[in-house]
Amino acid sequence: MSYDIEAMRARLKAARKRARDALDGQFSAIYSELRSLDPEEIKNITPDVTDEETYEELIELIQEATQQNLDNAELVNRIKDMGTVAIAIAGKVTSLSGLPDFSRLIR
């Protein structure tokens, strides 16, 4: 099996850029706080591995939202579309759960 080292480097470079942009973008507080969640806290949301997968998808969503300059309402709508596990994880991020659009979601 051949391995394309240049393709891997390109993917890693793109991932670093997305992370850097998210740290500097409009959702930087949300991104930082989401990244700092305790892995055990995430694992305790559901008894299977979907919580960890959803957590990674949330990270990607915040990066994408930064790149696309989404507004808060659109970000919250996309989290809602991800389902109850995503909402539960996002609810642990105070900079996100404090948004009016998000607080209406969890009522």
N, CA and C of each residue as an Amber inpcrd file, in Angstrom:
protein
   321
   0.8460000  -1.1630000   0.0000000   0.0000000   0.0000000   0.0000000
   0.9020000   1.2400000   0.0000000   0.7200000   2.1120000  -0.9660000
   1.5220000   3.3290000  -1.0050000   0.8270000   4.4210000  -0.1970000
   1.6300000   5.2850000   0.3440000   1.1210000   6.3530000   1.1910000
   1.6060000   7.6750000   0.6320000   0.6930000   8.5720000   0.3530000
   1.0240000   9.8570000  -0.2370000   1.3160000  10.8680000   0.8690000
   2.5920000  11.0320000   1.1870000   3.0080000  11.9200000   2.2670000
   2.6600000  13.3740000   1.9740000   2.7230000  13.7570000   0.7130000
   2.3930000  15.1410000   0.3500000   0.9050000  15.4230000   0.5580000
   0.0660000  14.4540000   0.2430000  -1.3720000  14.6200000   0.4660000
  -1.6690000  14.7350000   1.9590000  -0.9720000  13.9330000   2.7640000
  -1.1490000  14.0060000   4.2030000  -0.7220000  15.3690000   4.7260000
   0.4090000  15.8680000   4.2630000   0.8820000  17.1870000   4.6910000
  -0.1150000  18.2770000   4.3070000  -0.6720000  18.1730000   3.1260000
  -1.6580000  19.1610000   2.6710000  -2.9070000  19.1260000   3.5550000
  -3.3660000  17.9140000   3.9190000  -4.5380000  17.7960000   4.8010000
  -4.2430000  18.3720000   6.1780000  -3.0640000  18.0880000   6.7090000
  -2.6860000  18.6240000   8.0180000  -2.5660000  20.1410000   7.9850000
  -2.0030000  20.6640000   6.9180000  -1.8770000  22.1190000   6.7820000
  -3.2620000  22.7670000   6.7350000  -4.1770000  22.1770000   5.9900000
  -5.5390000  22.7090000   5.9060000  -6.2370000  22.6350000   7.2630000
  -6.0300000  21.5480000   7.9980000  -6.6390000  21.4020000   9.3220000
  -6.0930000  22.4480000  10.2900000  -4.7880000  22.6920000  10.2340000
  -4.1970000  23.7280000  11.0990000  -4.7610000  25.1020000  10.7650000
  -4.9430000  25.3790000   9.4900000  -5.4950000  26.6710000   9.0840000
  -6.9280000  26.8260000   9.5890000  -7.7460000  25.7790000   9.4640000
  -9.1220000  25.8480000   9.9640000  -9.1360000  26.0990000  11.4660000
  -8.2590000  25.4190000  12.1950000  -8.1900000  25.6050000  13.6470000
  -7.7290000  27.0160000  13.9970000  -6.7170000  27.4980000  13.3060000
  -6.2100000  28.8520000  13.5570000  -7.2820000  29.8970000  13.2520000
  -7.9750000  29.7230000  12.1360000  -9.0530000  30.6480000  11.7740000
 -10.1550000  30.6370000  12.8300000 -10.4900000  29.4470000  13.3370000
 -11.5310000  29.3400000  14.3570000 -11.1030000  30.0290000  15.6470000
  -9.8210000  29.9470000  15.9760000  -9.3220000  30.6100000  17.1820000
  -9.3250000  32.1270000  17.0440000  -9.2260000  32.6080000  15.8220000
  -9.1820000  34.0450000  15.5860000 -10.5210000  34.6170000  15.1340000
 -11.4980000  33.7760000  14.8500000 -12.7470000  34.2150000  14.2410000
 -13.8130000  34.6200000  15.2320000 -14.9900000  34.8750000  14.6830000
 -16.1050000  35.3790000  15.4790000 -16.5700000  34.3790000  16.5340000
 -16.3270000  33.1030000  16.3310000 -16.7370000  32.0810000  17.2980000
 -15.5490000  31.5590000  18.1010000 -14.5310000  32.3850000  18.2680000
 -13.3070000  31.9390000  18.9430000 -13.5620000  31.4910000  20.3790000
 -14.4100000  32.2030000  21.1140000 -14.6960000  31.8080000  22.4990000
 -15.3950000  30.4530000  22.5340000 -16.3310000  30.2550000  21.6270000
 -17.0470000  28.9820000  21.5630000 -16.0850000  27.8570000  21.1950000
 -15.2520000  28.0940000  20.1970000 -14.2880000  27.0800000  19.7600000
 -13.3350000  26.7030000  20.8930000 -12.7850000  27.7100000  21.5590000
 -11.8370000  27.4500000  22.6550000 -12.4920000  26.6910000  23.7940000
 -13.6920000  27.1100000  24.1480000 -14.3850000  26.4490000  25.2510000
 -14.7890000  25.0220000  24.8770000 -15.2280000  24.8240000  23.6580000
 -15.5780000  23.4810000  23.1950000 -14.3540000  22.5770000  23.2160000
 -13.2300000  23.0850000  22.7600000 -11.9810000  22.3150000  22.7510000
 -11.5120000  21.9600000  24.1610000 -11.8770000  22.7850000  25.1420000
 -11.3880000  22.5450000  26.5000000 -12.3110000  21.6640000  27.3410000
 -13.4050000  21.1890000  26.7640000 -14.2840000  20.2920000  27.5220000
 -13.5310000  19.0290000  27.9270000 -13.8220000  18.5650000  29.1060000
 -13.2150000  17.3440000  29.6300000 -13.7510000  16.1370000  28.8460000
 -12.8660000  15.2980000  28.3210000 -13.3220000  14.1210000  27.5680000
 -14.2770000  13.2250000  28.3550000 -14.0670000  13.1170000  29.6490000
 -14.9710000  12.2920000  30.4640000 -16.3670000  12.8970000  30.5040000
 -16.4440000  14.2130000  30.5280000 -17.7390000  14.8920000  30.5240000
 -18.4900000  14.5950000  29.2230000 -17.7600000  14.5740000  28.1340000
 -18.3670000  14.2730000  26.8370000 -18.8280000  12.8220000  26.7950000
 -18.0000000  11.9100000  27.2890000 -18.3500000  10.4850000  27.2810000
 -19.5820000  10.1840000  28.1200000 -19.8460000  11.0040000  29.1340000
 -20.9690000  10.7580000  30.0280000 -22.3100000  11.2120000  29.4690000
 -22.3140000  11.8430000  28.3170000 -23.5680000  12.3290000  27.7450000
 -24.4260000  11.1730000  27.2510000 -23.8040000  10.2150000  26.5710000
 -24.5220000   9.0290000  26.1150000 -23.6500000   7.8050000  26.3930000
 -24.2520000   6.6320000  26.4580000 -23.4840000   5.4340000  26.7810000
 -22.6930000   4.8390000  25.6110000 -22.7980000   5.4160000  24.4290000
 -22.0610000   4.8450000  23.3000000 -21.0680000   5.8660000  22.7420000
 -20.4850000   5.5790000  21.6070000 -19.4360000   6.4380000  21.0580000
 -19.9710000   7.6140000  20.2420000 -21.2710000   7.7050000  20.0730000
 -21.7950000   8.7930000  19.2480000 -21.4730000  10.1620000  19.8320000
 -21.3340000  10.2490000  21.1470000 -21.0310000  11.5490000  21.7410000
 -19.6580000  12.0510000  21.3040000 -18.6690000  11.1920000  21.2450000
 -17.3310000  11.6010000  20.8150000 -17.3130000  11.9720000  19.3350000
 -18.0310000  11.2090000  18.5300000 -18.1200000  11.5270000  17.1040000
 -18.8340000  12.8630000  16.9000000 -19.9000000  13.0720000  17.6370000
 -20.6540000  14.3160000  17.5290000 -19.8210000  15.4890000  18.0160000
 -19.0350000  15.2770000  19.0510000 -18.1310000  16.3220000  19.5400000
 -17.1890000  16.7640000  18.4230000 -16.6030000  15.8150000  17.7250000
 -15.6970000  16.1540000  16.6210000 -16.4410000  16.8770000  15.5010000
 -17.6770000  16.4680000  15.2510000 -18.4850000  17.1510000  14.2390000
 -18.7940000  18.5840000  14.6580000 -19.0180000  18.8000000  15.9620000
 -19.2420000  20.1630000  16.4610000 -18.0080000  21.0400000  16.2560000
 -16.8420000  20.4850000  16.5150000 -15.5910000  21.2110000  16.2760000
 -15.5280000  21.6460000  14.8110000 -15.8140000  20.7020000  13.9200000
 -15.7950000  21.0140000  12.4850000 -16.8440000  22.0560000  12.1230000
 -18.0100000  21.9770000  12.7550000 -19.0690000  22.9450000  12.4890000
 -18.6290000  24.3590000  12.8870000 -17.9970000  24.4940000  14.0400000
 -17.5340000  25.8190000  14.4820000 -16.4780000  26.3450000  13.5100000
 -15.5940000  25.4860000  13.0640000 -14.5960000  25.9100000  12.0850000
 -15.2740000  26.3620000  10.7910000 -16.2350000  25.6020000  10.3360000
 -16.9610000  25.9400000   9.1170000 -17.7530000  27.2370000   9.2900000
 -18.3940000  27.3850000  10.4290000 -19.1810000  28.5890000  10.6950000
 -18.2950000  29.8380000  10.6570000 -17.0690000  29.6990000  11.1410000
 -16.1250000  30.8040000  11.1050000 -15.7510000  31.1320000   9.6640000
 -15.4350000  30.1130000   8.8870000 -15.0340000  30.3320000   7.4970000
 -16.1650000  30.9230000   6.6680000 -17.3920000  30.5500000   6.9660000
 -18.5330000  31.0050000   6.1750000 -19.1940000  32.2520000   6.7600000
 -18.6650000  32.7620000   7.8660000 -19.2360000  33.9430000   8.5300000
 -20.7230000  33.7670000   8.8450000 -21.0630000  32.5970000   9.3800000
 -22.4560000  32.3610000   9.7530000 -22.8410000  33.2650000  10.9130000
 -24.1090000  33.5860000  11.0100000 -24.5610000  34.3320000  12.1830000
 -24.9360000  33.3350000  13.2840000 -25.1880000  33.8580000  14.4700000
 -25.4770000  33.0080000  15.6200000 -26.6950000  32.1140000  15.3800000
 -27.7410000  32.6710000  14.7860000 -28.9660000  31.8970000  14.5650000
 -28.7040000  30.7090000  13.6380000 -27.9350000  30.9220000  12.5830000
 -27.6420000  29.8290000  11.6560000 -26.7830000  28.7580000  12.3320000
 -25.8220000  29.1840000  13.1470000 -25.0010000  28.2190000  13.8900000
 -25.8900000  27.3660000  14.7880000 -26.7780000  28.0030000  15.5230000
 -27.6730000  27.2670000  16.4220000 -28.5810000  26.3290000  15.6270000
 -29.0750000  26.7620000  14.4790000 -29.9110000  25.8910000  13.6470000
 -29.1470000  24.6580000  13.1860000 -27.8980000  24.8320000  12.8350000
 -27.1010000  23.6760000  12.3900000 -26.8360000  22.7190000  13.5460000
 -26.6300000  23.2550000  14.7420000 -26.4610000  22.3890000  15.9160000
 -27.7580000  21.6230000  16.1650000 -28.8790000  22.3170000  16.0680000
 -30.1880000  21.6630000  16.2480000 -30.3430000  20.5160000  15.2540000
 -29.9530000  20.7530000  14.0010000 -30.0580000  19.7150000  12.9730000
 -29.1740000  18.5060000  13.2780000 -28.1260000  18.6990000  14.0580000
 -27.2310000  17.5910000  14.4110000 -27.8550000  16.6490000  15.4390000
 -28.8630000  17.1120000  16.1810000 -29.5740000  16.2370000  17.1020000
 -29.3020000  16.4770000  18.5750000 -29.8890000  15.6120000  19.3970000
 -29.8910000  15.8090000  20.8410000 -28.5060000  15.6930000  21.4810000
 -27.6540000  14.8270000  20.9610000 -26.3090000  14.6950000  21.5320000
 -25.5250000  15.9820000  21.2900000 -25.6260000  16.5300000  20.0950000
 -24.9310000  17.7890000  19.7880000 -25.4580000  18.9150000  20.6630000
 -26.7600000  18.9590000  20.8590000 -27.3490000  19.9950000  21.7140000
 -26.8520000  19.8420000  23.1440000 -26.7750000  18.6050000  23.6240000
 -26.2910000  18.3570000  24.9930000 -24.8340000  18.7820000  25.1520000
 -24.0020000  18.4650000  24.1820000 -22.5880000  18.8710000  24.2540000
 -22.4890000  20.3850000  24.1730000 -23.1880000  20.9780000  23.2200000
 -23.1440000  22.4370000  23.0610000 -23.6590000  23.1470000  24.3050000
 -24.5820000  22.5310000  25.0090000 -25.1090000  23.1190000  26.2340000
 -24.0760000  23.2410000  27.3350000 -22.9890000  22.5170000  27.2300000
 -21.9080000  22.5940000  28.2170000 -20.9350000  23.7280000  27.9100000
 -21.1230000  24.3920000  26.7880000 -20.2580000  25.4990000  26.3700000
 -21.0030000  26.7940000  26.6950000 -20.6180000  27.4560000  27.7800000
 -21.3860000  28.6150000  28.2480000 -21.4300000  29.7530000  27.2380000
 -20.3650000  29.9460000  26.4730000 -20.3800000  31.0160000  25.4800000
 -21.3530000  30.7190000  24.3450000 -21.7390000  29.4800000  24.1860000
 -22.7270000  29.0890000  23.1850000 -24.1150000  28.9820000  23.8110000
 -24.2050000  28.3220000  24.9430000 -25.5120000  28.1320000  25.5710000
 -26.1150000  29.4510000  26.0500000 -25.2880000  30.4790000  26.1900000
 -25.7920000  31.7880000  26.5850000 -26.3780000  32.6010000  25.4510000
 -26.2100000  32.1490000  24.2180000 -26.7980000  32.8660000  23.0820000
 -28.3240000  32.7520000  23.1460000 -29.0480000  33.8550000  22.8820000
 -30.5170000  33.7790000  22.9380000 -31.0910000  32.6910000  22.0480000
 -30.5510000  32.5290000  20.8530000 -31.0710000  31.5010000  19.9490000
 -30.8820000  30.1040000  20.5350000 -29.7770000  29.8790000  21.2330000
 -29.5240000  28.5620000  21.8190000 -30.3860000  28.3530000  23.0490000
 -30.5270000  29.3700000  23.8790000 -31.3180000  29.1920000  25.1080000
 -32.7710000  28.8650000  24.7700000 -33.2910000  29.3630000  23.6500000
 -34.6510000  28.9910000  23.2250000 -34.6970000  27.5390000  22.7790000
 -33.6000000  27.0300000  22.2750000 -33.5200000  25.6540000  21.7950000
 -33.6530000  24.6400000  22.9310000 -33.1240000  24.9430000  24.0800000
 -33.1170000  23.9710000  25.1720000 -34.2860000  24.1150000  26.1340000
 -35.2110000  24.9710000  25.8340000 -36.3840000  25.1130000  26.6960000
 -37.3370000  23.9740000  26.5180000
